[in-house]
Amino acid sequence: MTDVKTDTIHNGSGTGSVAQRLLANGMNPMALRTNAVLRKDEWVKYDTAVVTVARQRLNAVMHLMERGLTFPVENAMGITRLEWENMSHMEGAEISMSGVTRGRNDRVEFTPQAIPLPIIHKDFFLNIRHLTASRNTGQPLDTTQAEQAARLVSEATESLVFNGATITSDGSRIFGYLNAPNRNVGTLSGDWSNAATVTGEQIVRDILAMVQALEDDHYYGPYGLYVPTNYYNRMLDDYKANSDRTILERVLALPPIDNVWPSEFLPPNNVVMVTFQRDVVDLVEGFGPTMIDWETEGGMQVNFKIMSIMVPRVKADAKGQSGIAHFSV
């Protein structure tokens, strides 16, 4: 049996070249990239392929990033758990003519919270002979494997936003829109994709019920609505018979609704409405999809890993109120 070589990091010291390289560079994963095998133009082709695919697949993730709802973490490779505190509310301010009327003393209370910071990764390899043949014949470097690996990493990241993950660290875990403990839950009037049983008016009433649930928890928008693909397609139908606008147009006419997006990561008959505020959700961002390389088999095989640390942090206030509504059939 072949011995397994493991690089370790413990108490600030490391054994093995990979561990020592990470420690020497502040746990920066880019330090694991070398120009010993791939040339500069080859790295550019791979990086372009990885970034392009990632942007195509990271829809809910990109919505958070576009709104500035991110929490950058330096040296994320060296951090396995992120902690923060929820803060309770104070009572309302006093109103008096003198300004010296004694009000009730108040103070906020803090509740500790935490989530793990896992690495999302996918490996592939390239035989050195294939790489050499590509150079000798002048054929473009095949980036298919990198694109597929990047797609899988991006899909796993996108899934985290909706579904969370069962991985834990000291009892803490990652929750998504569909399983956050304090989310507002409700029941839809029926299967939106079935025009025979659910009308456009019923769909709008369902959405207004979600808005009401969020407003009852003192979250007033703007809201983003995520629906399964078949629900989105139904929303392209006429709102009413012989109507001059679609169900989607009618929904977007509601002042609090920022946009409606289809998502393949939603289970059938599940709809999620999200308030785009930092106290509702943000994206803990260590680093986006990144490719590193290393050699094995005496240099005959070049191994690659696409990896990222991007984790949703779904929040509620100290009273358990949430800016997320999850309705289903």
C-alpha positions in Angstrom: 0.0 0.0 0.0 1.3 3.5 -0.9 2.0 5.7 2.0 -0.2 8.8 2.2 1.7 12.1 2.7 -0.2 14.7 4.7 0.8 18.3 5.2 -0.3 19.6 8.7 -0.6 23.0 10.4 -0.6 23.2 14.2 0.1 26.0 16.6 1.5 28.3 13.9 3.9 25.7 12.4 3.6 23.4 9.5 5.0 20.2 8.1 5.2 19.6 4.3 5.8 22.0 1.5 2.1 23.0 1.0 1.6 23.8 4.7 4.8 25.8 4.9 4.0 27.7 1.7 0.6 28.7 3.2 2.1 29.8 6.5 4.8 31.8 4.8 2.1 33.7 2.8 -0.5 34.4 5.4 -2.7 31.4 4.4 -3.2 33.0 1.0 -4.3 30.1 -1.4 -2.8 32.0 -4.4 0.6 31.0 -2.9 -0.1 27.4 -4.0 -0.1 28.5 -7.6 3.1 28.1 -9.5 4.4 28.8 -13.0 6.5 25.7 -12.9 4.1 23.8 -15.1 1.5 26.1 -16.6 2.7 29.2 -18.5 1.3 32.6 -18.0 -1.0 32.5 -21.0 -2.3 29.1 -19.9 -3.2 30.4 -16.5 -5.1 33.2 -18.1 -7.1 30.8 -20.2 -8.0 28.7 -17.2 -8.8 31.7 -15.0 -11.0 33.2 -17.7 -12.9 29.9 -18.0 -13.4 29.6 -14.2 -14.6 33.1 -13.7 -16.9 33.0 -16.7 -18.6 29.8 -15.6 -18.8 31.0 -12.0 -20.7 34.2 -12.9 -23.2 32.2 -15.0 -24.1 30.0 -12.1 -23.9 32.2 -9.0 -27.3 34.0 -9.3 -28.4 34.4 -5.7 -24.8 34.9 -4.7 -24.3 37.6 -7.2 -27.5 39.4 -6.1 -26.0 39.7 -2.6 -22.7 40.9 -4.0 -24.3 43.5 -6.3 -26.1 45.0 -3.3 -22.9 45.2 -1.3 -24.2 42.6 1.2 -20.8 40.9 1.7 -18.6 40.4 4.7 -15.0 40.0 3.6 -12.8 37.7 5.7 -9.0 38.1 5.5 -7.0 34.9 5.6 -10.1 32.8 5.3 -8.0 29.6 4.9 -6.8 30.1 8.5 -10.3 30.6 9.9 -12.7 27.7 10.4 -15.6 29.4 12.2 -17.0 33.0 12.1 -18.6 34.4 15.3 -20.8 37.5 15.8 -23.5 38.7 18.2 -27.1 39.6 17.7 -28.1 42.8 19.5 -31.5 43.3 21.2 -33.6 46.5 20.7 -33.9 49.3 23.1 -37.3 50.8 24.1 -38.5 53.9 22.3 -37.2 57.4 23.1 -39.0 59.7 25.6 -40.9 62.8 24.5 -41.2 65.6 27.0 -41.3 69.4 27.2 -38.5 69.7 29.8 -36.1 67.1 28.6 -35.3 66.2 32.2 -38.2 63.7 32.7 -36.6 60.6 33.9 -36.9 57.8 31.3 -36.6 54.1 31.9 -33.0 53.0 31.9 -32.3 50.6 29.1 -29.5 48.4 27.8 -29.0 46.1 24.9 -28.3 42.4 25.2 -26.1 40.4 23.0 -26.6 36.8 21.8 -23.6 35.0 20.4 -24.0 33.4 16.9 -21.5 31.4 14.7 -21.2 29.6 11.4 -18.5 27.3 10.0 -16.4 28.4 7.0 -15.9 25.3 4.9 -13.9 25.1 1.7 -16.0 24.2 -1.4 -13.7 22.4 -3.9 -13.5 20.1 -6.9 -10.4 18.4 -8.3 -9.3 17.4 -11.7 -6.0 16.5 -13.3 -4.1 16.8 -16.6 -1.4 14.4 -17.9 1.8 16.2 -18.7 1.9 14.6 -22.2 -1.4 16.1 -23.1 -0.2 19.5 -22.0 3.0 19.1 -24.0 1.1 17.9 -27.1 -1.1 21.0 -26.9 2.0 23.2 -26.9 3.8 21.3 -29.7 0.8 21.3 -32.1 -0.3 24.8 -31.3 -3.8 23.6 -30.4 -5.7 25.7 -27.8 -5.6 24.4 -24.3 -8.7 22.4 -23.5 -10.4 24.1 -20.5 -13.4 21.8 -20.4 -12.4 20.1 -17.1 -11.8 23.5 -15.4 -15.1 24.7 -16.6 -16.9 21.7 -15.3 -15.1 21.8 -11.9 -15.9 25.6 -11.6 -19.5 24.9 -12.5 -19.8 22.3 -9.7 -18.2 24.6 -7.1 -20.4 27.4 -8.1 -23.5 25.2 -8.0 -22.6 24.0 -4.5 -22.1 27.7 -3.4 -25.5 28.7 -4.9 -27.2 25.7 -3.2 -25.8 26.9 0.2 -27.7 30.2 -0.1 -31.0 28.3 -0.4 -30.4 25.0 1.4 -27.6 25.6 3.8 -25.3 22.7 4.7 -25.3 20.0 7.4 -21.5 20.4 8.0 -21.0 21.7 11.6 -18.2 23.3 13.6 -18.5 23.3 17.4 -22.3 22.9 17.1 -22.8 25.7 14.6 -24.1 25.1 11.1 -24.9 27.0 7.9 -28.5 27.8 7.2 -30.1 28.9 4.0 -33.3 30.7 2.9 -35.3 27.4 3.1 -34.3 26.2 6.5 -33.3 29.3 8.6 -34.9 28.6 12.0 -36.7 32.0 12.3 -37.8 32.5 8.7 -41.5 33.3 8.2 -43.3 30.2 6.8 -46.7 30.0 5.1 -48.8 28.0 2.7 -49.4 28.9 -1.0 -52.9 28.7 -2.4 -51.8 25.8 -4.7 -49.4 24.8 -7.4 -48.7 28.0 -9.3 -47.8 26.2 -12.5 -51.3 24.7 -12.8 -53.4 27.3 -14.6 -56.5 25.2 -14.1 -56.4 25.4 -10.3 -54.5 28.7 -9.5 -55.3 32.0 -11.1 -53.1 35.0 -11.5 -55.1 36.8 -8.8 -54.3 34.0 -6.4 -50.6 34.2 -7.1 -50.6 37.9 -6.4 -52.5 37.3 -3.2 -49.9 34.7 -2.1 -47.2 37.2 -2.8 -49.0 39.9 -0.8 -49.4 37.4 2.1 -45.6 37.0 2.0 -45.1 40.8 2.1 -47.5 41.0 5.0 -45.6 38.4 6.9 -42.3 40.3 6.5 -43.9 43.6 7.4 -45.3 42.1 10.5 -41.7 41.4 11.5 -40.9 45.0 10.6 -39.0 44.4 7.4 -40.3 46.6 4.6 -38.3 45.8 1.5 -37.1 46.0 -1.1 -37.8 42.3 -1.6 -36.4 39.8 -4.0 -38.7 36.8 -5.0 -37.2 33.4 -5.9 -39.5 30.9 -7.6 -39.0 27.5 -9.3 -38.5 27.6 -13.0 -41.9 26.2 -13.8 -43.5 28.8 -11.6 -41.6 31.6 -13.4 -42.7 30.3 -16.8 -46.3 30.3 -15.6 -45.9 33.9 -14.5 -45.3 34.8 -18.1 -49.0 34.0 -18.8 -51.7 36.7 -18.9 -52.7 37.9 -15.5 -56.3 37.6 -16.5 -58.1 36.4 -19.6 -57.4 38.9 -22.4 -55.2 41.0 -20.0 -52.8 43.5 -21.4 -50.0 42.4 -19.0 -48.6 39.2 -17.6 -48.7 37.8 -14.0 -45.0 38.8 -13.7 -45.7 42.4 -14.8 -48.5 42.6 -12.3 -46.2 41.3 -9.5 -43.4 43.7 -10.4 -45.9 46.5 -10.2 -46.1 45.9 -6.5 -44.0 48.7 -4.9 -42.0 46.5 -2.5 -41.0 43.9 -5.1 -37.5 44.6 -6.4 -37.4 41.6 -8.8 -38.4 38.0 -9.5 -35.9 35.3 -10.4 -36.2 31.6 -11.3 -33.9 29.2 -9.5 -33.2 25.6 -10.2 -32.1 25.2 -6.5 -35.6 25.6 -5.2 -37.5 22.4 -4.6 -40.9 22.1 -6.4 -43.7 24.3 -5.0 -41.4 26.4 -2.8 -41.2 30.2 -3.0 -38.8 32.5 -1.1 -39.0 36.2 -0.5 -35.8 37.9 0.8 -35.4 41.4 2.2 -32.1 42.7 0.9 -30.7 44.2 4.1 -27.5 43.4 6.0 -29.3 42.5 9.2 -31.2 39.8 7.2 -28.5 38.1 5.1 -25.0 38.7 3.8 -22.3 36.7 2.1 -19.2 35.8 4.1 -16.5 36.1 1.4 -13.1 34.5 1.9 -12.3 34.2 -1.8 -14.1 33.3 -5.0 -13.5 30.3 -7.2 -9.8 29.9 -7.5 -7.6 27.3 -9.2 -4.4 25.9 -7.7 -2.0 23.2 -9.0 0.5 20.7 -7.8 2.4 17.8 -9.4 2.4 14.1 -8.6 3.6 10.9 -10.3 7.1 12.2 -10.7 5.8 15.3 -12.5 3.9 13.2 -15.1 0.5 14.4 -13.7 -0.6 17.9 -13.0 -3.4 18.1 -10.4 -5.8 21.1 -10.1 -8.3 22.1 -7.5 -11.0 24.7 -8.0 -11.9 26.0 -4.5 -13.7 28.9 -2.8 -14.8 30.1 0.6 -18.2 31.8 0.2 -20.8 31.2 2.8 -24.3 32.8 3.3 -25.0 34.2 6.8 -28.8 34.2 7.3 -29.7 36.3 10.4 -32.6 37.1 12.6 -32.9 39.8 15.3 -32.8 39.1 19.0 -36.6 38.7 19.1 -36.4 36.0 16.4 -37.8 38.2 13.7 -36.6 37.5 10.1 -36.6 39.3 6.8 -37.2 36.0 4.9 -40.5 34.5 4.0 -40.7 30.9 2.8 -44.1 29.7 1.5 -44.8 26.3 0.0 -47.7 24.0 -1.0 
